[in-house]
Amino acid sequence: MRIAVNATILDEKPGGLGVYSSYIIRELARSGAEMRVFTSAPATLGVVPIRRVPNSVRPSRGVMGHLSRISWSQAIFPTRAKKEKADVSFIMTPTEGSAMPRLPQVVVVHDLLPLKYPREFPRMGMFYRKVMPRILANSAAIITRSDSTRKDCIEVYGLEDRKVFVVRDGVAPEFTPNSPGPAVSRVRERWGAENYLLYVGSLVPHKNIGGLLEAYAAASGRISNPLVIVGRKDTGFYPALARKAAALGVAGRVKFLDYVPFDALYDLYRAATAFVFPSLYEGFGSPILESMSSGLPVISSGFSAMAEVAGDAACLVDPADKRVFSEAMVRIANDRKWHAELKARGLERGRQFSWERAGQATLSVLEGAARVGNS
């Protein structure tokens, strides 16, 4: 079986979807799957057969990159995949899916954010309403990263149960609690932070960073831990959040770090006191898993897929309830027994997720789609 992979979502500095895609593609390669990977950023993948595409499709190119990626995926990818004599096409995000695939097509649906938060994604909302139903209807199979997203897809798009498969993420082996001492020293030297509460993710509104700042401000008189927020300083969101921190009187205790490469991110996890994740909606919630595997106790929203990922290994709260979130931060900073208990639970939970298993499960879906489509 030969797989044509549309990996145009990859970039030199991959975001969450790019990181997911690179891990899955590498695991497919390790399994011995024969692939042709279409991407403009091959350095993120290691040694796999690459077919270069224009740099203009990269997510870092903004709106024009997004439009170029959709156009290339609809007009060019189906033909090129067919010319490669592929048996099945694997589409890493639904916006790169073909409405008229020339091969059996498997599409990964990460979440339905543009439908749930249309103001954040005004252009994408139209695509998810008007184009995506046809893409999914004409796909041989759909992969979601959580039961929560699977349920959403079936309800919103009327998909058959048998067509939608859940393949949960793994966690990279670098996310471990090993050698926290050197990590603490490196973080202190580079950013001047120690004994901090950590958030990792984007700054878009549904991540609820404003709510996190309010809860932290309410707790700040009872804890000494600073708050470190790791996420690209998007000019559409960061300035307002910085002003909010100042208005709440916590600007001096909140550090906004920009995009952080993975080698530094591992240190930031290991050196933290606890992890906080106030998001209102997630299709999976990778930072929860990364922080648990790094030995951090986790306070997380209990909404959507986050409860599914965390299980009973985190303190799950309603992120809209600032008092409850604040009290959880105070307790995690001061209750050593509870801190140790959540840390132990998180490490055990993290061991239940594996990229190798995710790759094997993905390959099984692709093989099934190829058999059905070519029979």
Backbone torsions as a table, in degrees:
resi	resn	phi	psi	omega
1	MET	NA	130.0	177.1
2	ARG	-109.8	131.8	-176.2
3	ILE	-110.9	126.1	171.6
4	ALA	-96.7	118.5	-174.4
5	VAL	-107.0	120.7	173.1
6	ASN	-87.1	99.3	-178.4
7	ALA	-113.9	38.1	179.4
8	THR	-68.6	-12.4	177.5
9	ILE	-70.5	-17.0	-178.0
10	LEU	-70.7	146.8	179.3
11	ASP	-140.7	168.9	179.7
12	GLU	-64.5	-33.3	173.9
13	LYS	-117.2	82.4	-171.3
14	PRO	-66.9	140.6	171.3
15	GLY	-85.4	-163.1	-175.2
16	GLY	-58.9	-44.6	-179.5
17	LEU	-68.1	-36.2	178.2
18	GLY	-67.2	-39.5	178.2
19	VAL	-63.7	-47.1	176.8
20	TYR	-55.3	-48.5	-176.2
21	SER	-61.6	-42.7	-177.8
22	SER	-65.2	-39.3	179.1
23	TYR	-65.9	-45.4	-178.9
24	ILE	-63.4	-43.1	-179.2
25	ILE	-64.4	-41.6	179.0
26	ARG	-65.0	-37.5	178.3
27	GLU	-68.6	-37.7	175.2
28	LEU	-61.4	-40.6	178.4
29	ALA	-63.5	-42.9	179.6
30	ARG	-62.8	-29.9	-178.9
31	SER	-75.2	-8.8	-179.6
32	GLY	93.9	5.9	179.6
33	ALA	-63.2	139.7	176.8
34	GLU	-86.5	121.1	-174.2
35	MET	-131.8	157.5	165.5
36	ARG	-128.8	111.3	-172.1
37	VAL	-103.6	118.7	-179.6
38	PHE	-93.4	112.6	-175.9
39	THR	-156.9	158.8	173.2
40	SER	-102.1	-1.5	-175.4
41	ALA	-130.7	67.4	-175.4
42	PRO	-67.5	-20.5	-177.0
43	ALA	-63.6	-20.5	-178.7
44	THR	-80.0	-5.6	-169.5
45	LEU	-112.7	-14.1	-173.8
46	GLY	78.5	-147.5	-174.4
47	VAL	-95.2	96.7	171.3
48	VAL	-139.0	154.3	178.8
49	PRO	-63.9	119.1	-173.1
50	ILE	-109.2	142.2	168.0
51	ARG	-120.5	113.0	-173.5
52	ARG	-70.8	143.1	173.5
53	VAL	-124.6	164.3	-176.4
54	PRO	-61.5	143.9	176.3
55	ASN	-62.4	-18.3	-177.6
56	SER	-63.1	-15.2	-178.4
57	VAL	-86.8	-3.9	-173.0
58	ARG	-66.6	143.2	177.4
59	PRO	-57.9	-31.0	-179.1
60	SER	-67.1	-11.7	177.2
61	ARG	-82.0	4.6	174.5
62	GLY	71.4	-143.1	-176.4
63	VAL	-60.2	-42.6	-179.2
64	MET	-65.8	-36.3	176.0
65	GLY	-63.9	-40.6	-179.8
66	HIS	-64.0	-45.4	179.8
67	LEU	-65.6	-39.7	178.5
68	SER	-64.3	-38.7	-178.8
69	ARG	-66.0	-43.1	178.2
70	ILE	-64.5	-45.2	-178.3
71	SER	-62.6	-45.3	-179.3
72	TRP	-63.6	-40.9	-177.5
73	SER	-67.2	-36.0	-179.2
74	GLN	-79.5	-40.7	-170.5
75	ALA	-94.6	-29.4	-169.8
76	ILE	-114.9	-44.1	-173.9
77	PHE	-57.1	-46.2	-178.5
78	PRO	-56.2	-40.3	-179.8
79	THR	-69.9	-43.7	-179.4
80	ARG	-66.0	-37.6	177.7
81	ALA	-63.7	-40.3	178.5
82	LYS	-64.5	-40.6	179.6
83	LYS	-65.3	-26.7	177.5
84	GLU	-77.2	-1.2	-178.9
85	LYS	59.5	37.6	177.7
86	ALA	-73.5	152.2	177.2
87	ASP	-93.3	-23.1	-177.9
88	VAL	-155.1	146.9	175.3
89	SER	-107.6	141.2	-177.5
90	PHE	-119.1	118.6	-172.7
91	ILE	-110.7	118.7	-170.2
92	MET	-77.8	-21.1	173.9
93	THR	-142.8	149.7	-173.2
94	PRO	-65.2	-27.1	-179.9
95	THR	-68.8	-14.4	175.8
96	GLU	-97.6	1.8	178.8
97	GLY	-71.9	155.4	179.6
98	SER	-97.9	134.5	175.4
99	ALA	-73.7	-21.9	178.3
100	MET	-132.3	69.7	-176.3
101	PRO	-65.6	144.7	178.0
102	ARG	-97.0	-2.7	177.4
103	LEU	-135.1	161.1	168.4
104	PRO	-54.6	131.8	-171.2
105	GLN	-120.5	131.6	174.1
106	VAL	-114.8	124.8	-175.1
107	VAL	-116.9	136.3	173.8
108	VAL	-93.3	121.0	174.0
109	VAL	-104.0	112.7	-174.8
110	HIS	-81.5	-35.2	-179.3
111	ASP	-171.7	177.2	175.4
112	LEU	-119.0	40.6	-177.7
113	LEU	-54.5	-43.5	-178.2
114	PRO	-62.3	-22.4	176.6
115	LEU	-86.1	-34.9	-177.7
116	LYS	-82.0	-30.4	-179.6
117	TYR	-131.7	67.3	-174.0
118	PRO	-62.0	-26.7	179.3
119	ARG	-68.6	-28.6	177.1
120	GLU	-75.7	-27.7	-174.0
121	PHE	-132.2	64.7	-173.3
122	PRO	-61.9	-40.2	179.8
123	ARG	-75.3	-38.6	-178.8
124	MET	-67.6	-30.3	-179.6
125	GLY	-58.4	-42.5	178.6
126	MET	-62.9	-42.0	179.6
127	PHE	-61.9	-46.2	-178.1
128	TYR	-66.8	-28.1	179.6
129	ARG	-84.4	-40.3	-169.5
130	LYS	-101.3	-37.0	-172.5
131	VAL	-101.0	-41.6	-174.2
132	MET	-61.0	-35.5	176.9
133	PRO	-55.4	-38.5	-180.0
134	ARG	-72.1	-40.1	178.7
135	ILE	-59.9	-47.1	-177.4
136	LEU	-70.4	-38.1	179.1
137	ALA	-62.8	-33.4	-177.9
138	ASN	-95.0	9.6	176.7
139	SER	-93.1	145.7	178.5
140	ALA	-72.8	-31.5	179.6
141	ALA	-157.1	155.8	176.7
142	ILE	-125.7	135.7	175.4
143	ILE	-109.2	132.3	169.6
144	THR	-118.4	160.9	-176.0
145	ARG	-95.7	0.5	179.5
146	SER	-156.8	158.9	173.8
147	ASP	-63.7	-34.6	-179.9
148	SER	-59.3	-47.6	-180.0
149	THR	-70.6	-35.6	176.3
150	ARG	-58.6	-46.9	179.6
151	LYS	-61.1	-43.2	178.6
152	ASP	-59.1	-45.1	-177.6
153	CYS	-63.6	-43.0	-179.1
154	ILE	-65.7	-41.6	-178.5
155	GLU	-70.5	-44.0	-174.0
156	VAL	-76.3	-41.2	-172.7
157	TYR	-105.3	0.4	177.3
158	GLY	64.1	35.1	-177.8
159	LEU	-79.1	151.3	175.2
160	GLU	-71.2	139.8	179.7
161	ASP	-53.3	-43.2	-173.3
162	ARG	-67.4	-11.8	-175.3
163	LYS	-93.9	-13.1	-172.6
164	VAL	-115.1	123.0	-174.5
165	PHE	-118.1	139.5	175.8
166	VAL	-95.5	123.6	173.2
167	VAL	-128.2	106.1	-176.9
168	ARG	-78.6	152.2	179.2
169	ASP	-61.7	163.2	164.7
170	GLY	-104.4	-166.0	176.0
171	VAL	-139.0	136.6	-176.5
172	ALA	-65.6	144.5	-178.7
173	PRO	-63.9	-17.8	179.0
174	GLU	-69.9	-19.3	177.7
175	PHE	-83.0	85.6	-179.6
176	THR	-135.6	162.1	177.5
177	PRO	-84.7	9.4	-175.8
178	ASN	-60.2	142.1	171.6
179	SER	49.5	56.8	178.9
180	PRO	-65.9	-27.4	-178.5
181	GLY	-56.9	-55.7	177.7
182	PRO	-60.5	-35.3	178.5
183	ALA	-64.1	-42.1	178.1
184	VAL	-58.8	-43.6	-179.0
185	SER	-64.9	-43.2	-178.9
186	ARG	-66.4	-40.7	179.5
187	VAL	-66.7	-42.2	178.7
188	ARG	-60.8	-42.6	-178.0
189	GLU	-69.7	-40.1	-174.6
190	ARG	-80.9	-40.2	-173.5
191	TRP	-122.6	-4.2	179.9
192	GLY	66.6	30.9	-177.7
193	ALA	-120.1	142.0	172.8
194	GLU	-155.9	157.7	-178.7
195	ASN	51.0	44.2	-172.0
196	TYR	-105.1	157.0	166.9
197	LEU	-87.5	140.2	-171.3
198	LEU	-120.5	138.2	167.7
199	TYR	-125.3	137.4	175.9
200	VAL	-129.8	127.0	179.0
201	GLY	156.9	-174.3	179.6
202	SER	-81.4	175.1	-178.0
203	LEU	-107.1	13.2	-178.7
204	VAL	-65.3	155.5	-170.5
205	PRO	-55.9	-37.6	-176.5
206	HIS	-69.0	-13.0	174.8
207	LYS	-73.4	-14.5	170.3
208	ASN	65.2	39.2	179.1
209	ILE	-69.2	-31.7	174.8
210	GLY	-60.6	-42.9	176.5
211	GLY	-64.3	-37.7	176.8
212	LEU	-61.8	-43.7	179.8
213	LEU	-63.0	-39.7	179.0
214	GLU	-65.2	-43.9	179.3
215	ALA	-65.4	-39.8	179.4
216	TYR	-65.5	-40.9	178.9
217	ALA	-62.2	-38.3	179.0
218	ALA	-66.8	-28.3	-178.4
219	ALA	-92.5	-14.2	-166.8
220	SER	-62.9	-25.1	177.9
221	GLY	-74.2	-13.1	-176.5
222	ARG	-115.7	-0.7	175.7
223	ILE	-134.8	151.6	179.7
224	SER	-102.7	-4.6	-175.0
225	ASN	-71.7	129.4	170.9
226	PRO	-70.8	167.7	177.9
227	LEU	-114.7	124.4	178.9
228	VAL	-110.7	123.8	-178.6
229	ILE	-113.4	115.4	-178.6
230	VAL	-104.3	117.9	179.5
231	GLY	177.8	144.9	-178.5
232	ARG	-52.9	130.1	-177.3
233	LYS	-78.9	71.4	178.4
234	ASP	-61.0	127.3	-176.1
235	THR	-65.8	-16.6	178.2
236	GLY	-79.0	-16.8	-174.0
237	PHE	-129.8	-37.4	-174.0
238	TYR	-59.8	-48.5	-176.7
239	PRO	-55.3	-41.7	-179.2
240	ALA	-66.2	-37.0	178.8
241	LEU	-69.8	-37.8	176.7
242	ALA	-63.7	-40.5	177.6
243	ARG	-65.5	-37.2	-179.9
244	LYS	-65.5	-42.8	177.8
245	ALA	-58.6	-40.3	179.0
246	ALA	-66.5	-42.9	-179.5
247	ALA	-64.4	-31.5	179.2
248	LEU	-82.6	-6.0	178.0
249	GLY	80.1	20.0	-177.7
250	VAL	-120.0	11.5	-176.6
251	ALA	-56.8	-35.3	-178.8
252	GLY	-73.3	-12.0	-178.0
253	ARG	-112.9	-0.7	179.5
254	VAL	-113.2	124.9	177.4
255	LYS	-109.2	120.0	172.9
256	PHE	-94.8	111.0	174.7
257	LEU	-96.6	145.4	179.4
258	ASP	-77.5	-161.9	175.0
259	TYR	-54.8	132.8	-178.4
260	VAL	-120.9	126.4	177.2
261	PRO	-65.4	160.8	-171.2
262	PHE	-61.8	-36.7	-178.1
263	ASP	-61.5	-35.4	176.4
264	ALA	-80.1	-30.8	-179.9
265	LEU	-64.7	-38.1	177.4
266	TYR	-57.9	-43.1	178.5
267	ASP	-63.2	-42.8	-178.0
268	LEU	-61.8	-39.4	176.1
269	TYR	-64.5	-50.5	-174.1
270	ARG	-64.2	-30.9	-174.3
271	ALA	-89.0	-7.1	-176.1
272	ALA	-78.1	162.8	174.5
273	THR	-86.3	-40.7	-179.5
274	ALA	-160.6	165.5	-179.7
275	PHE	-114.8	138.1	179.6
276	VAL	-124.5	135.4	-175.0
277	PHE	-140.8	95.5	-171.2
278	PRO	-94.9	16.5	-171.9
279	SER	-57.2	148.4	178.3
280	LEU	-89.5	-18.6	-179.2
281	TYR	-162.0	137.0	175.5
282	GLU	-143.7	147.9	172.2
283	GLY	-83.5	-20.2	173.6
284	PHE	-148.3	-75.3	-178.3
285	GLY	111.4	53.5	-176.3
286	SER	-55.4	-40.3	-178.6
287	PRO	-59.2	-28.2	176.5
288	ILE	-62.0	-46.8	-178.6
289	LEU	-67.7	-41.0	179.0
290	GLU	-62.8	-41.7	-178.0
291	SER	-70.7	-41.1	176.9
292	MET	-60.1	-44.3	-178.8
293	SER	-68.0	-21.5	177.4
294	SER	-87.4	0.8	177.2
295	GLY	89.3	20.9	179.9
296	LEU	-99.9	135.4	167.1
297	PRO	-68.1	146.8	-171.5
298	VAL	-123.0	133.4	166.6
299	ILE	-110.3	118.2	-174.3
300	SER	-134.6	153.5	165.2
301	SER	-56.6	145.8	177.6
302	GLY	-99.3	15.2	-176.4
303	PHE	-84.9	158.9	172.8
304	SER	42.9	-131.8	-173.4
305	ALA	-74.4	-11.5	-175.8
306	MET	-64.1	-40.6	176.8
307	ALA	-65.3	-35.2	179.3
308	GLU	-64.5	-42.1	-179.6
309	VAL	-72.1	-44.7	-174.4
310	ALA	-74.4	-30.8	-175.4
311	GLY	59.1	-137.2	178.6
312	ASP	-98.6	18.6	-174.5
313	ALA	-97.1	2.9	179.9
314	ALA	-132.5	164.0	169.7
315	CYS	-86.1	107.3	-177.7
316	LEU	-95.2	130.9	-176.9
317	VAL	-133.5	163.6	170.1
318	ASP	-80.5	112.2	-174.3
319	PRO	-66.8	-16.7	177.7
320	ALA	-79.8	-14.6	179.7
321	ASP	-93.2	92.2	-174.4
322	LYS	-62.6	-32.7	-179.2
323	ARG	-66.4	-45.8	-180.0
324	VAL	-64.2	-42.8	179.7
325	PHE	-63.9	-40.7	179.2
326	SER	-63.1	-46.1	-179.9
327	GLU	-62.5	-35.4	178.3
328	ALA	-65.4	-39.1	177.9
329	MET	-65.5	-41.0	178.5
330	VAL	-62.5	-43.4	-177.6
331	ARG	-67.7	-42.7	-177.1
332	ILE	-65.9	-28.0	180.0
333	ALA	-80.4	-22.4	-171.8
334	ASN	-118.9	-18.8	-176.9
335	ASP	-99.5	96.6	-174.8
336	ARG	-64.7	-36.9	-179.2
337	LYS	-64.5	-45.7	179.3
338	TRP	-65.3	-40.8	177.5
339	HIS	-56.9	-48.2	-179.0
340	ALA	-66.1	-37.0	-179.4
341	GLU	-65.5	-46.0	179.0
342	LEU	-66.8	-36.4	177.0
343	LYS	-60.4	-47.0	-179.1
344	ALA	-64.2	-42.4	178.5
345	ARG	-62.9	-41.0	-178.6
346	GLY	-64.8	-42.1	178.3
347	LEU	-61.7	-41.3	178.2
348	GLU	-66.2	-41.2	179.3
349	ARG	-63.2	-42.8	-178.6
350	GLY	-60.1	-31.7	-178.9
351	ARG	-69.9	-11.8	-179.6
352	GLN	-84.0	-4.4	-177.8
353	PHE	-115.7	137.5	-174.7
354	SER	-146.6	130.8	174.6
355	TRP	-66.6	-31.5	177.9
356	GLU	-61.6	-46.2	177.8
357	ARG	-64.7	-38.1	178.7
358	ALA	-62.8	-41.9	178.2
359	GLY	-63.8	-42.4	179.6
360	GLN	-64.9	-41.7	179.4
361	ALA	-66.2	-38.9	177.9
362	THR	-64.1	-44.0	178.9
363	LEU	-60.5	-38.9	178.6
364	SER	-61.8	-41.9	178.0
365	VAL	-64.4	-43.8	-180.0
366	LEU	-62.8	-42.0	179.0
367	GLU	-63.5	-42.0	178.4
368	GLY	-62.9	-41.7	179.6
369	ALA	-65.4	-40.8	179.6
370	ALA	-64.7	-40.9	179.8
371	ARG	-64.0	-47.4	-177.4
372	VAL	-66.5	-44.0	-175.8
373	GLY	-69.6	-27.9	-175.9
374	ASN	-105.3	6.6	-178.7
375	SER	-81.1	NA	NA
